[in-house]
């Protein structure tokens, strides 16, 4: 299943980012003669209620969704990595302060915190990346903190500290490689979570605003005509499902590898 998930994910990325160079139909062109046309050779995924080509819009919206997902997960993962290592390595007052901060953020349900922030800000791709990053780093930080505690108690780390090796060298040379599996697992989960968060906000009308589009906003556009034109919502929803499902499969596989190595050690 892992290899199948990789192949599907690579195929989706190629489709979303490469196919638009060859499929040059406009995602914005209105065609009153093709309103809600079902999938055909002229419009492979049909048209929406304004006669716009659904395939062209899914490709363009997919670029927005995937970029938001990747950038948000990257920022979230590095914030969580930095905070988690800081707490687990230095311990004491620093750790207690960070734990209080994490618990404070976790007090609020993440999606409702997203809703609260976005409702006061004019949403755009950059704003969504920042907001999702701010509200999504806590789980990563807790995982990294827990693992950092275990690493910092290993004999060779204590010896390095006694030898007055700099904290920066210990963290980058010894902590980072050991934390890499957890980082990758959290990152893959983070990408899927960010895409779902953006899609949920856009579906509720609080995400990407027209004329820009994402899979979530396309899904929202189609809900009004889903009973007579299923394809308008189905295809963006299908892409959201495929990407998140593949990322979960990859995360599970990485988790199995990490658990196996830990058991052997």
C-alpha positions as CSV (number, residue, x, y, z in Angstrom):
1,X,0.0,0.0,0.0
2,X,2.9,2.3,0.7
3,X,4.2,2.1,-2.9
4,X,0.8,2.5,-4.3
5,X,0.3,5.7,-2.1
6,X,3.6,7.1,-3.4
7,X,2.7,6.4,-7.0
8,X,-0.7,8.0,-6.6
9,X,0.7,11.0,-4.8
10,X,3.4,11.6,-7.5
11,X,0.8,11.2,-10.2
12,X,-1.4,13.8,-8.5
13,X,1.5,16.3,-8.2
14,X,2.4,15.8,-11.8
15,X,-1.2,16.2,-12.9
16,X,-1.7,19.4,-10.8
17,X,1.6,21.2,-11.6
18,X,2.5,19.8,-15.1
19,X,-0.8,19.2,-16.9
20,X,-1.8,22.9,-16.9
21,X,1.1,23.5,-19.3
22,X,-0.6,21.2,-21.8
23,X,-4.2,21.6,-20.9
24,X,-4.6,25.3,-21.7
25,X,-8.4,25.7,-21.2
26,X,-9.1,28.8,-19.0
27,X,-10.4,28.2,-15.5
28,X,-12.2,31.6,-15.6
29,X,-13.8,31.7,-19.0
30,X,-17.6,31.8,-18.8
31,X,-19.6,29.9,-21.3
32,X,-23.4,30.3,-21.1
33,X,-23.9,27.6,-23.7
34,X,-22.2,25.0,-21.5
35,X,-23.7,25.5,-18.1
36,X,-23.6,22.4,-15.9
37,X,-22.5,20.2,-18.8
38,X,-21.7,16.7,-17.7
39,X,-18.2,15.2,-18.3
40,X,-17.5,14.7,-22.0
41,X,-14.7,14.9,-24.5
42,X,-15.0,18.7,-24.8
43,X,-15.0,19.1,-21.0
44,X,-13.4,16.0,-19.4
45,X,-14.7,16.8,-15.9
46,X,-17.8,18.8,-17.0
47,X,-18.6,22.4,-16.3
48,X,-19.9,24.4,-13.3
49,X,-23.0,26.6,-13.0
50,X,-21.2,29.4,-14.9
51,X,-20.0,27.2,-17.7
52,X,-16.4,27.1,-16.5
53,X,-14.3,24.0,-17.1
54,X,-14.1,21.9,-14.0
55,X,-10.8,20.2,-14.9
56,X,-9.1,23.6,-15.4
57,X,-10.4,24.8,-12.1
58,X,-9.5,21.6,-10.2
59,X,-5.9,21.9,-11.5
60,X,-5.6,25.6,-10.6
61,X,-7.3,25.1,-7.2
62,X,-5.1,22.1,-6.5
63,X,-2.0,24.2,-6.9
64,X,-3.3,26.5,-4.2
65,X,-4.4,23.7,-1.9
66,X,-1.1,21.7,-2.2
67,X,1.1,24.8,-1.8
68,X,-0.8,25.9,1.3
69,X,-0.6,22.3,2.7
70,X,3.2,21.9,2.0
71,X,4.2,25.4,3.3
72,X,1.9,25.2,6.4
73,X,3.2,21.8,7.3
74,X,6.8,22.9,6.8
75,X,6.5,25.9,9.0
76,X,4.5,24.0,11.6
77,X,7.0,21.2,11.7
78,X,10.0,23.4,12.2
79,X,8.2,25.5,14.9
80,X,7.3,22.2,16.7
81,X,10.8,20.9,16.2
82,X,12.4,24.0,17.7
83,X,10.1,24.2,20.6
84,X,10.1,20.5,21.3
85,X,13.9,20.2,21.3
86,X,14.2,23.4,23.5
87,X,11.9,21.9,26.1
88,X,13.3,18.4,26.1
89,X,17.0,19.4,26.0
90,X,17.1,22.3,28.5
91,X,14.3,21.0,30.8
92,X,13.7,22.8,34.1
93,X,11.9,26.2,33.9
94,X,12.2,26.4,30.1
95,X,10.4,23.1,29.8
96,X,7.6,24.0,32.3
97,X,7.0,27.3,30.5
98,X,6.7,25.6,27.1
99,X,4.4,22.9,28.5
100,X,2.1,25.7,29.8
101,X,2.2,27.4,26.4
102,X,1.4,24.1,24.6
103,X,-1.5,23.3,27.0
104,X,-2.8,26.8,26.6
105,X,-3.0,26.4,22.8
106,X,-4.5,22.9,23.2
107,X,-7.3,24.3,25.4
108,X,-8.9,25.6,22.3
109,X,-10.1,23.2,19.6
110,X,-7.8,23.8,16.6
111,X,-10.5,24.2,14.0
112,X,-12.5,26.7,16.1
113,X,-9.3,28.6,16.8
114,X,-8.8,28.7,13.0
115,X,-12.3,30.0,12.5
116,X,-11.9,32.7,15.2
117,X,-8.6,33.9,13.6
118,X,-9.8,33.8,10.0
119,X,-13.1,35.5,10.8
120,X,-11.2,38.7,11.7
121,X,-8.7,38.6,8.8
122,X,-9.3,38.9,5.1
123,X,-8.3,35.4,4.0
124,X,-5.7,34.7,1.3
125,X,-3.2,31.9,0.6
126,X,-0.5,33.7,2.7
127,X,-2.9,34.4,5.6
128,X,-4.1,30.8,5.6
129,X,-0.5,29.5,5.6
130,X,0.3,31.7,8.6
131,X,-2.9,31.0,10.5
132,X,-2.7,27.2,10.0
133,X,1.0,27.2,11.0
134,X,0.2,29.2,14.2
135,X,-2.5,26.8,15.2
136,X,-0.9,23.5,14.2
137,X,2.5,23.2,15.8
138,X,1.4,21.8,19.3
139,X,1.2,18.1,18.5
140,X,4.6,18.2,16.8
141,X,6.1,20.0,19.7
142,X,4.8,17.5,22.2
143,X,6.1,14.5,20.2
144,X,9.5,16.1,19.8
145,X,9.7,17.1,23.5
146,X,8.9,13.6,24.6
147,X,11.6,12.1,22.4
148,X,14.1,14.8,23.3
149,X,13.7,13.9,26.9
150,X,14.6,10.3,26.1
151,X,17.6,11.3,24.0
152,X,18.9,13.8,26.5
153,X,19.0,11.0,29.2
154,X,21.2,8.7,27.0
155,X,24.7,8.2,28.4
156,X,26.5,9.6,25.4
157,X,24.6,12.9,25.6
158,X,25.5,13.2,29.2
159,X,29.2,12.6,28.4
160,X,29.1,15.2,25.6
161,X,27.6,17.7,28.1
162,X,30.3,16.9,30.7
163,X,32.9,17.4,27.9
164,X,31.6,21.0,27.4
165,X,30.5,20.3,23.8
166,X,28.4,23.2,22.7
167,X,24.6,22.8,22.9
168,X,24.3,23.8,19.2
169,X,26.6,21.0,18.1
170,X,24.9,18.4,20.3
171,X,21.4,19.4,19.0
172,X,22.3,19.5,15.3
173,X,24.8,16.6,15.2
174,X,23.2,14.1,17.6
175,X,19.6,15.1,18.3
176,X,18.5,16.0,14.7
177,X,19.3,12.6,13.1
178,X,17.5,10.7,15.9
179,X,14.5,13.0,15.6
180,X,14.3,12.8,11.8
181,X,11.8,9.8,11.7
182,X,9.3,11.6,14.0
183,X,9.8,14.8,12.1
184,X,9.0,13.1,8.8
185,X,5.9,11.3,10.2
186,X,4.6,14.6,11.7
187,X,5.3,16.4,8.5
188,X,3.3,14.0,6.3
189,X,0.4,14.2,8.8
190,X,0.7,17.9,8.8
191,X,0.4,18.3,5.1
192,X,-2.8,16.3,5.1
193,X,-4.1,18.2,8.1
194,X,-3.3,21.6,6.5
195,X,-5.1,20.7,3.3
196,X,-8.2,19.5,5.2
197,X,-8.1,22.7,7.4
198,X,-7.9,24.9,4.3
199,X,-10.6,22.9,2.6
200,X,-12.9,23.2,5.6
201,X,-12.4,26.9,5.9
202,X,-12.9,27.5,2.2
203,X,-16.0,25.2,2.2
204,X,-17.5,27.4,5.0
205,X,-16.7,30.6,2.9
206,X,-13.9,31.7,5.2
207,X,-10.9,30.5,3.2
208,X,-9.8,31.3,-0.4
209,X,-12.0,34.0,-1.9
210,X,-12.9,34.4,-5.6
211,X,-11.4,34.8,-8.2
212,X,-8.8,32.6,-6.5
213,X,-9.8,29.0,-5.9
214,X,-8.8,25.9,-4.0
215,X,-10.2,22.4,-3.7
216,X,-12.2,23.5,-0.7
217,X,-13.8,26.5,-2.4
218,X,-14.6,24.4,-5.5
219,X,-16.3,21.9,-3.2
220,X,-18.3,24.7,-1.7
221,X,-19.3,26.0,-5.1
222,X,-20.8,22.7,-6.0
223,X,-22.9,22.0,-3.0
224,X,-25.7,24.2,-4.3
225,X,-26.1,22.0,-7.5
226,X,-25.0,18.6,-6.1
227,X,-28.4,17.1,-6.8
228,X,-28.3,17.9,-10.5
229,X,-24.5,18.2,-11.2
230,X,-22.6,15.8,-9.0
231,X,-19.3,16.3,-10.9
232,X,-18.8,19.9,-9.7
233,X,-18.2,18.8,-6.1
234,X,-17.1,15.2,-6.7
235,X,-13.8,15.8,-8.4
236,X,-12.3,18.4,-6.0
237,X,-13.5,16.2,-3.1
238,X,-11.9,13.1,-4.8
239,X,-8.5,14.9,-5.0
240,X,-8.7,15.9,-1.3
241,X,-9.5,12.4,-0.3
242,X,-6.7,10.8,-2.5
243,X,-4.0,13.2,-1.2
244,X,-4.9,12.9,2.5
245,X,-5.4,9.1,2.2
246,X,-2.0,8.7,0.5
247,X,-0.3,10.9,3.1
248,X,-1.8,8.8,6.0
249,X,-0.6,5.6,4.3
250,X,2.9,7.1,4.0
251,X,2.8,8.3,7.6
252,X,1.7,4.8,8.8
253,X,4.6,3.2,6.9
254,X,7.2,5.6,8.3
255,X,5.7,4.9,11.8
256,X,6.1,1.2,11.3
257,X,9.8,1.6,10.3
258,X,10.5,3.9,13.3
259,X,8.8,1.4,15.7
260,X,10.8,-1.5,14.2
261,X,14.1,0.4,14.6
262,X,13.2,1.3,18.2
263,X,12.4,-2.3,19.0
264,X,15.7,-3.5,17.6
265,X,17.6,-0.9,19.6
